[in-house]
Amino acid sequence: MTGRSGFSTALELAERLRRREVSSVELTRATFATIAEKDPSIHAFVELDERRALAAADKADRRLRDGGALPAFLGVPTAIKDNELVRFLHTRVGSRALKWIISPIDGKITRRCREGGFVIVGKTSTSELTILPFVHTDLGPPTRNPRAPDYYSGGSSGGAAAAVASGMLPIAPGSDGAGSIRVPASFCGLVGVKPGRGALFNEHRSVDVADMAAIGPLAHTVRDAAAMMDVLDGRVTGGEPESYLAATDRTPSGLRIRFALENHLTDVEPDIEAATRHAAKQLESLGHHVEEGPAPPTIAADEFLPILARLMANIPLLPFTSHTLQPTTRWMREVGRRVTNREAMDRQARLQERLDSWFGDGETDAWLSPTCGVSIPRVGQFEGLDGEATFRAVVSIGAFTAAFNVTGQPAVSLPAGVSRAGLPIGVQLVMKRGEERKLLGLAAALEALLP
């Protein structure tokens, strides 16, 4: 199976490795060759580790020759977002304030990926401290969209999305605190999954006190994404009946699905509305009851800001490095210092209660919406704005995604076509907390019917 982009899926590559049609060393060398060809114009990677990656690939080939029970993605290349720890590599989190940090250990995401058989080739770019929905930091050039190079790839997992969408990687993990997986997935024509609160681990609870962020995959297909979720959940070999991958073969039936095209934070552009309505019709063709519903309850940007700002303020930085931060980061940390951890947690709880009453009315099983109601921003579009102005200028990008970080509900972005300008469009499906497997089953069925 290949993704709709024409690139091989991660599961397909894993199967070819098992059949010994290609070696991991060959695949890894080809990955670095592709990165050398494409990344100078895209800037998805901030660091590469060719020597260790080839050593890991050689080890994977020996395991493949030995046979037996093997990790699901043994020998398949991937890369880790630069807010996570990889042994012997930098952890800059997109910031000059952290440019000197080299990790002596692997973080949990990295360990899970290694246990799942992945060969880690390097680190992918992120916006500074993962704040913004585009990647344009002071560490290097902006990360561009492989589908439309004059535009951003999204953020904060913009490097991961650009690497996968360009064919430099078959799949990559990201993280999502207000849309940071789903937004770049939408912008780059990929599948992006934000698991619900508690479904996978949150390695950053010491700073993310309101438990807003989630880890998840950026992939070409729902099946690939589900299989990486299994790896991140500690299912090394895959295929268990209760696995996320197995759930993609179980299509739920007779769901009550509402779709929303209104949002007080943004107007929905006509091409994006048309793509969402088309997705609604395809869900109806699957036998679900689909109807247009009211907009979600109002959550103003200033209600969400203190939660995110407190998270930013909790990130430990040396005092003498504050002048190196970008304006939005510096402004947001200043706002966050005026909010206590308890206030951030209480605010999240109140907003969750408000949104739960909208979603959990007993009449709705799932919601469909645009992933983003607005077009992808052009590279350089926000230059010259101060910190607060930049934050307010990008609020519309996360208008349909951030609410579900507040509620902790699982959500997936699916590619749903392109605009008349040739820009990718994504649609978002959301279900109740704890229903990741049902969501993946629905997403897999809808994926097959979308352009």
C-alpha positions in Angstrom: 0.0 0.0 0.0 1.2 3.5 -0.7 0.0 6.8 0.7 -2.1 9.2 -1.4 1.2 11.1 -2.0 2.6 8.1 -3.9 5.3 7.5 -1.2 5.6 4.1 0.4 3.9 3.8 3.7 5.8 2.9 6.9 4.0 -0.4 7.2 4.8 -1.3 3.6 8.5 -0.5 4.2 8.5 -2.7 7.3 7.0 -5.6 5.4 9.6 -5.2 2.6 12.3 -5.3 5.2 10.9 -8.5 6.7 10.8 -10.1 3.2 14.4 -9.0 2.7 13.6 -7.1 -0.4 15.6 -4.2 0.9 18.0 -3.9 3.9 17.7 -1.3 6.6 21.2 0.0 5.8 20.1 0.5 2.2 16.9 2.2 3.3 18.8 4.4 5.8 21.4 5.4 3.2 18.7 6.3 0.8 17.0 8.4 3.5 20.1 10.5 4.0 20.5 10.8 0.2 16.9 12.1 -0.1 17.4 14.5 2.9 20.6 15.8 1.2 18.7 16.4 -2.0 15.5 17.9 -0.6 16.1 19.4 2.8 18.2 22.4 1.7 15.1 23.9 0.3 12.6 22.7 3.0 14.6 22.9 6.3 12.6 20.1 8.1 15.7 18.9 10.0 17.8 20.7 12.5 20.3 17.9 13.2 21.3 14.6 11.5 23.0 11.6 13.1 24.2 9.5 10.1 26.9 7.5 11.9 24.7 6.2 14.7 21.7 5.7 12.4 23.7 3.5 10.1 25.0 1.5 13.1 21.4 1.0 14.2 20.3 0.0 10.7 23.1 -2.6 10.6 21.9 -4.0 13.9 18.3 -4.1 12.6 19.5 -6.1 9.6 21.1 -8.7 11.8 17.9 -9.0 13.8 15.9 -9.3 10.5 18.2 -12.1 9.4 17.7 -13.9 12.7 13.9 -13.8 12.4 11.5 -14.6 15.3 9.3 -12.0 17.0 10.3 -8.6 15.6 9.4 -5.0 16.5 6.7 -3.7 14.2 8.9 -1.1 12.4 12.3 -2.8 12.6 14.7 -1.0 10.3 12.3 1.8 9.3 13.8 5.4 9.5 12.2 8.2 11.5 13.2 11.3 13.3 12.4 12.9 16.7 10.9 16.4 17.1 13.4 18.8 18.6 11.5 19.2 21.9 12.3 15.6 22.9 15.6 14.1 24.1 17.8 12.0 21.9 21.0 10.8 23.3 24.1 12.7 22.1 22.0 15.2 20.1 21.0 18.8 20.8 17.6 19.7 22.3 17.2 23.3 21.2 13.3 23.4 21.1 13.7 25.9 18.3 15.4 28.4 20.6 18.8 30.1 20.8 18.3 30.0 24.6 18.8 26.2 24.5 21.3 25.9 21.6 24.1 24.6 23.8 22.1 21.7 25.4 23.2 18.1 24.3 21.2 15.3 25.9 23.0 12.5 27.7 19.9 10.3 27.5 17.0 9.3 25.4 13.6 10.6 26.4 10.6 8.3 26.6 9.4 9.0 23.0 12.8 8.2 21.7 13.1 5.0 23.8 9.6 3.8 22.6 10.6 4.5 18.9 13.8 2.5 19.3 12.0 -0.3 21.0 9.5 -0.4 18.1 12.4 -0.9 15.7 12.8 2.6 14.2 16.1 3.9 13.1 16.4 7.5 14.3 18.2 9.6 11.7 18.0 13.0 13.5 15.8 15.8 14.9 13.0 17.7 13.1 12.3 21.4 13.5 9.8 23.0 15.8 8.7 26.5 16.6 10.4 28.1 19.6 9.3 26.3 22.7 6.6 24.7 20.5 4.4 27.9 20.7 3.5 28.9 17.2 1.6 27.1 14.4 4.5 27.7 11.9 8.3 27.2 12.2 10.4 30.3 11.6 13.0 30.5 14.4 16.2 32.4 14.9 18.2 29.1 14.6 17.9 28.9 10.8 15.6 29.3 7.8 11.9 28.7 8.0 10.5 25.2 7.5 8.6 25.3 4.1 5.7 23.3 2.9 6.8 20.6 0.4 3.4 20.9 -1.3 3.6 24.7 -1.7 7.1 26.0 -0.9 6.1 29.6 -0.6 4.0 28.6 2.4 4.7 27.3 5.9 4.4 23.6 6.7 2.6 24.4 10.0 3.7 24.0 13.6 4.8 23.3 16.0 5.5 19.8 14.5 6.3 21.5 11.2 9.6 19.7 10.6 8.0 16.3 11.2 5.2 17.1 8.8 7.5 18.5 6.1 9.8 15.5 6.3 7.0 13.0 5.9 5.1 15.0 3.2 8.3 15.4 1.1 9.2 11.7 1.3 12.3 12.2 3.4 10.7 10.1 6.1 7.8 7.6 5.9 6.4 8.6 9.3 7.3 10.7 12.3 6.1 11.4 15.8 5.0 14.9 16.9 3.3 16.6 19.8 0.2 18.7 20.0 -0.7 21.3 22.7 -3.3 23.3 20.6 -3.2 21.7 17.2 0.6 21.2 16.7 0.1 17.7 15.0 -3.3 18.4 13.3 -2.4 21.8 11.9 0.8 20.7 10.0 -1.0 17.5 9.0 -3.7 19.6 7.4 -1.3 22.0 5.8 0.9 19.2 4.3 -1.8 16.8 3.3 -1.1 14.1 5.9 -2.9 12.1 8.6 -2.3 13.5 12.1 -3.6 12.0 15.3 -3.9 13.7 18.7 -4.8 11.0 21.2 -7.0 11.9 24.1 -5.8 12.8 27.5 -4.3 9.7 29.2 -4.4 7.5 26.2 -0.6 7.8 25.8 2.0 9.4 28.1 2.7 13.1 28.7 6.4 13.3 29.5 6.2 17.0 30.2 3.6 17.2 33.0 6.1 19.1 35.2 5.6 22.1 32.9 2.3 21.2 31.3 0.4 21.3 34.5 -3.0 21.4 32.8 -2.2 18.3 30.8 -3.0 19.9 27.5 -0.4 18.3 25.2 -0.4 14.9 23.6 2.1 12.9 21.5 1.0 11.3 18.3 2.0 10.5 14.7 2.2 12.3 11.4 1.7 9.7 8.6 0.5 9.1 5.1 -2.3 6.7 6.2 -4.5 6.1 9.2 -3.1 2.5 9.5 0.4 3.9 9.7 -0.6 6.4 12.3 -2.4 3.7 14.3 0.6 1.4 14.2 2.9 4.2 15.5 0.5 4.9 18.3 0.9 1.2 19.3 4.6 1.7 19.4 4.3 4.8 21.5 2.0 2.9 23.8 4.6 0.2 24.3 3.2 -2.4 21.9 6.4 -3.4 20.3 5.4 -6.2 17.9 1.9 -4.9 17.0 -1.2 -7.0 15.9 -2.8 -7.5 19.3 -6.6 -7.6 19.1 -6.9 -4.5 21.3 -4.2 -2.6 19.4 -4.8 0.7 17.7 -3.8 -0.8 14.4 -6.4 -3.6 14.8 -9.0 -0.9 15.5 -8.6 0.5 11.9 -10.3 -2.7 10.6 -13.4 -2.2 12.8 -15.7 0.4 11.2 -18.2 1.7 13.6 -21.8 1.9 12.4 -24.8 4.1 12.9 -23.1 7.0 14.5 -24.7 10.3 15.1 -22.3 12.8 13.7 -22.6 16.6 13.6 -20.4 18.9 11.6 -19.5 22.4 12.5 -18.6 25.2 10.0 -19.0 28.1 12.3 -16.4 29.4 14.8 -16.4 32.7 16.6 -12.6 32.9 16.2 -12.6 32.7 12.4 -14.6 32.5 9.2 -14.3 29.3 7.2 -13.0 29.9 3.6 -15.3 28.6 0.8 -13.0 25.9 -0.5 -12.5 24.5 3.1 -16.2 24.6 3.7 -16.8 22.7 0.5 -14.3 20.0 1.5 -15.9 19.6 4.9 -19.4 19.3 3.4 -18.0 16.7 1.0 -16.6 14.7 4.0 -19.9 15.0 5.7 -21.6 13.4 2.6 -19.1 10.6 2.6 -19.8 9.9 6.3 -23.5 9.8 5.4 -22.8 7.3 2.6 -21.2 5.0 5.3 -24.6 4.8 7.0 -24.1 7.4 9.7 -26.7 10.1 10.6 -25.0 13.4 9.8 -26.3 16.8 10.4 -24.9 20.3 10.7 -24.7 21.4 14.3 -24.2 24.7 16.2 -20.8 26.3 16.7 -18.9 25.2 19.9 -19.3 27.4 23.0 -17.3 30.6 22.9 -13.8 30.2 24.3 -12.0 33.5 23.7 -8.3 33.6 23.0 -7.8 35.4 26.3 -9.4 32.5 28.2 -7.1 30.0 26.6 -3.9 32.2 26.7 -3.2 31.9 30.5 -3.1 28.1 30.3 -0.7 28.1 27.4 1.3 31.0 28.9 1.8 29.2 32.2 3.1 26.2 30.3 5.7 28.5 28.6 6.6 30.2 31.9 7.3 26.8 33.5 9.9 25.8 30.9 13.3 26.3 32.8 15.6 28.7 31.1 18.7 30.4 32.4 17.9 34.1 33.3 20.7 35.5 31.1 19.2 33.8 28.0 15.8 35.6 28.0 17.0 38.3 25.6 17.6 35.6 23.0 13.9 34.6 22.9 11.7 35.6 20.0 9.1 38.3 20.7 6.1 35.9 21.0 7.9 33.6 23.3 9.1 36.4 25.6 5.7 38.0 25.7 4.0 34.7 26.5 6.4 33.9 29.3 5.8 37.3 30.8 2.0 36.6 30.7 2.5 33.2 32.2 4.5 34.5 35.2 1.3 36.3 36.3 -0.6 33.0 36.4 -0.1 30.3 39.0 -0.1 26.6 38.2 -3.3 26.2 40.2 -5.0 29.0 38.3 -4.1 27.3 35.0 -5.4 24.0 36.1 -8.7 25.5 37.4 -9.1 27.4 34.2 -8.7 24.3 32.1 -11.2 22.4 34.3 -13.8 25.1 33.8 -13.3 25.3 30.1 -13.5 21.5 29.8 -16.8 21.5 31.7 -18.2 24.1 29.3 -17.1 22.2 26.2 -18.2 18.8 27.6 -21.7 20.1 27.9 -21.6 21.0 24.2 -20.1 17.7 23.0 -21.6 15.3 25.5 -25.2 16.2 25.0 -26.2 12.6 24.5 -27.2 13.3 20.9 -23.7 13.2 19.4 -21.1 10.4 18.9 -18.6 12.4 16.8 -17.9 15.8 15.4 -16.6 16.8 12.0 -15.1 20.2 11.3 -12.3 21.7 9.2 -9.0 21.2 10.8 -8.2 24.8 9.9 -10.8 27.2 8.6 -8.2 29.4 7.0 -5.5 29.0 4.3 -1.9 28.1 5.0 0.1 31.3 5.8 2.8 32.4 3.5 6.4 32.3 4.6 7.2 35.7 6.2 3.6 36.6 6.6 4.0 37.5 10.3 7.3 39.3 10.1 7.4 42.7 11.8 4.7 41.9 14.3 5.4 42.2 18.0 4.9 39.2 20.3 1.3 39.8 21.3 0.3 40.8 17.7 1.8 37.6 16.3 -0.1 35.5 18.9 -3.4 37.1 18.0 -2.7 36.9 14.3 -2.4 33.1 14.5 -5.4 32.4 16.7 -7.6 31.7 13.7 -5.3 28.9 12.7 -6.0 26.9 15.8 -9.7 27.9 16.1 -11.0 24.4 15.5 -8.2 22.4 17.2 -7.2 24.0 20.5 -10.6 23.3 22.2 -9.9 19.6 22.1 -6.6 20.0 24.0 -8.7 21.7 26.7 -11.2 18.8 26.8 -8.6 16.1 26.2 -10.7 14.4 23.5 -9.0 12.4 20.7 -9.0 14.0 17.3 -7.6 13.2 13.9 -6.9 15.3 10.8 -7.4 13.7 7.5 -6.4 15.0 4.0 -9.6 16.1 2.2 -8.4 17.6 -1.0 -6.9 20.8 -2.2 -8.1 24.4 -2.7 -8.4 26.1 -6.0 -4.9 27.6 -5.2 -3.5 24.1 -4.9 -3.1 24.1 -1.1 -4.0 21.0 1.0 -7.1 21.0 3.1 -7.7 18.8 6.2 -10.9 17.8 8.0 -11.0 16.9 11.7 -12.9 14.1 13.4 -13.4 14.2 17.2 -14.8 11.6 19.6 -15.3 11.4 23.3 -12.4 10.7 25.7 -11.4 7.1 25.7 -12.7 6.4 22.2 -9.4 6.5 20.3 -10.0 3.1 18.7 -13.5 3.9 17.5 -12.2 7.2 16.1 -9.4 5.4 14.2 -12.0 2.9 12.7 -14.2 5.8 11.6 -11.2 7.7 10.2 -9.9 4.8 8.2 -13.3 4.3 6.6 -13.6 8.0 5.8 -10.0 8.2 4.5 -10.9 5.7 1.7 -13.6 8.0 0.4 -11.8 11.3 0.4 -9.9 12.8 -2.6 
